[in-house]
Amino acid sequence: MSAAAAAGVRPQLLIFDWDGTLADSAAAIVQTMQVAIRALSLPTRDDKTIRELIGLGMNDVLTRLFPELELDALKALLERYRAQWVTETAEAPLFPGALEALEALHGQGYRLAVATGKSRRGLDRSLRHHAEIRCLLVGSRTADETASKPDPLMLRELLEAEDLKADQALMIGDTEYDMAMAAAIGMPCAGVLCGVHDAARLRLFSPAVLLEDVSGLPAWLTASTAAEAMLSANGRK
């Protein structure tokens, strides 16, 4: 954790993961992948194995699930998964309180962005469904237009677009991939426990806080900022 995060300095940019952080989509992703695997008569993979990989770009997910497959077979699986997702899978709901938290944070002057393992097509579909979120964002990055997590390139690009440094932002996510990419560039991070990786895995990256879900973020940021103001005032005495 950076010195800025430890001191409770208010970040200017809040960067959110999507699946498992804002959207309750893990079960749908696993189910859709299982349908695609069966449709192509591929070797079975258990739900837990698939779930553990949520958050990575889909190309990385597939190569980890089936390292033995040739490129053409992986491409066919990706196409089958995407077709199944678009035609048969209902858009995942947001976690309770997620939208309200984003609206509150936006109203408090925070800049909001999304950094996700989804494809651009997939994120745009989600944002069309949850149109109230789109207008709150200053930017977004997806795994197919930049590097997949845990590579921090998508974070670097969001920072560059907003002319900010890593310690002026906060990454919020539910997986070790989110925590790792933030840690790689010295960006503070906050973990949420409503997604796919447990507290023990997230703690390995020293997040500034672990929350049950995103709904607790506004209160934590308010308390953290107040603590910093008090420390600063005491330091001037």
Buried (B, 14 or more C-beta within 10 A) or exposed (E): BBEBBEEBBBBBBBBBBBBBBBBBBBEBBBBBBBBBBEBBEBEEBEEEEBBBBBBBBBBBBBBEBBEEBEEEBBEBBBEBBBEBBEEEBEBBEBBEBBBEBBBBBBEEEBBBBBBBBBBBEBBBBBBEBBEEBBEBBBBBBBBBEBBBBBBBBBBBBBBEEBEBEBBBBBBBBBBBBBBBBBBBBBBBBBBBBBBBBEEEBBEEBBBBBBBEBBBBBBEBBEEBBEEBEEEEEEEEE
